[in-house]
Amino acid sequence: MKILTIPDTHPDLSILCAKTGTLADDMRGACGRETEYNYLKVYGKRDWTEQEINALKGAIERANLETKEYRFELAGTSDFEVEFDNDRTWPASFSFKSYKK
């Protein structure tokens, strides 16, 4: 199965965002060694707990029940980060893979 990034205007992304409480405007694409994926920023979160990650997985699965063209899979989470000199910050986020159904 080929892993694809999803366009930020795709209706299935709106479903994912609604289920996870995120905004499509905060999506970015990235490439790893063997895969393409997207990630969504989650403002106001510091650190992901195991319970929150499990809830996120459930939200993604609920989105998959409603999507028409793509199926999503959680790839990972990232906590809020501050550069050592406090000059720059990165919001918490989660990355996901998008597969054509």
JOJO-V796795 format. One record per pair of residues at least 24 apart in sequence whose ideal C-beta (glycine too) atoms are under 10 Angstrom apart, sorted by the first residue. I is the first residue (numbers start at 1). J is the second residue. D is the distance in whole Angstrom. If there is no record, write none. Layout:
# JOJO-V796795
i/j/d
I/J/D
I/J/D
This chain:
# JOJO-V796795
i/j/d
1/71/9
1/97/9
1/99/5
1/100/8
2/35/9
2/36/9
2/99/8
2/100/7
3/32/10
3/34/9
3/35/5
3/36/6
3/37/7
3/73/9
3/75/9
3/97/5
3/98/7
3/99/6
3/100/10
4/35/10
4/36/6
4/37/9
4/38/9
4/70/8
4/97/8
4/98/5
4/99/7
4/100/7
5/29/5
5/30/8
5/31/9
5/35/10
5/36/5
5/37/7
5/38/5
5/96/10
5/97/9
5/98/6
6/36/10
6/37/10
6/38/6
6/67/10
6/69/9
6/70/6
6/72/8
6/96/9
6/97/10
6/98/4
6/99/10
6/100/10
7/38/10
7/70/10
7/98/10
8/38/9
10/67/9
10/68/10
10/69/7
10/70/7
10/98/9
11/66/10
11/67/8
11/68/7
11/69/8
11/70/10
12/63/8
12/64/9
12/66/8
12/67/4
12/68/6
12/69/6
12/70/4
12/71/9
12/72/8
12/98/8
12/101/9
13/38/8
13/40/9
13/63/9
13/67/9
13/70/8
13/72/9
13/96/10
13/98/8
14/63/10
14/67/10
15/62/9
15/63/5
15/64/9
15/65/9
15/66/5
15/67/5
15/68/9
15/70/9
15/72/9
16/40/8
16/59/8
16/60/7
16/62/10
16/63/5
16/64/9
16/66/9
16/67/7
16/70/8
16/72/6
16/96/8
16/98/9
17/63/9
18/59/9
18/62/10
18/63/8
18/66/9
19/56/9
19/58/9
19/59/4
19/60/7
19/61/9
19/62/5
19/63/4
19/64/9
19/65/9
19/66/8
19/67/10
19/72/9
20/55/9
20/56/6
20/58/10
20/59/5
20/60/7
20/62/9
20/63/7
20/72/9
20/74/10
20/94/8
20/96/9
21/56/9
21/59/8
22/56/10
22/59/10
22/93/9
22/94/8
26/91/8
26/93/8
27/93/10
27/96/9
28/93/8
28/95/9
30/75/9
30/95/7
32/75/8
32/76/10
32/95/9
32/97/10
35/75/8
35/95/10
35/97/7
36/97/8
36/98/8
37/73/9
37/75/5
37/76/9
37/95/5
37/96/6
37/97/5
37/98/8
38/72/9
38/75/9
38/93/10
38/94/10
38/95/7
38/96/6
38/97/8
38/98/7
39/75/8
39/76/8
39/77/9
39/78/8
39/93/5
39/94/6
39/95/4
39/96/7
40/91/10
40/92/10
40/93/6
40/94/6
40/95/8
40/96/7
41/78/9
41/90/8
41/91/4
41/92/7
41/93/5
41/94/9
42/77/9
42/78/9
42/79/10
42/80/9
42/91/6
42/92/5
42/93/6
42/94/7
43/80/9
43/91/5
43/92/8
43/93/10
44/80/9
44/91/8
44/92/8
45/77/9
45/78/10
45/79/8
45/80/7
45/91/7
45/92/4
45/93/9
45/94/10
46/79/7
46/80/5
46/81/10
46/91/10
46/92/7
47/77/9
47/79/5
47/80/7
47/92/7
48/76/10
48/77/4
48/78/8
48/79/6
48/80/10
48/92/7
48/93/10
48/94/8
49/77/10
52/77/8
52/92/10
52/94/10
53/77/6
53/94/8
56/94/6
56/96/9
57/94/10
59/94/10
60/94/9
60/96/7
63/96/10
64/99/10
64/101/9
67/98/10
67/101/7
68/101/8
69/98/9
69/99/10
69/100/7
69/101/6
70/96/10
70/97/10
70/98/5
70/99/7
70/100/6
70/101/7
71/97/9
71/98/8
71/99/5
71/100/8
71/101/5
72/96/5
72/97/7
72/98/6
72/99/8
73/97/5
73/98/8
73/99/7
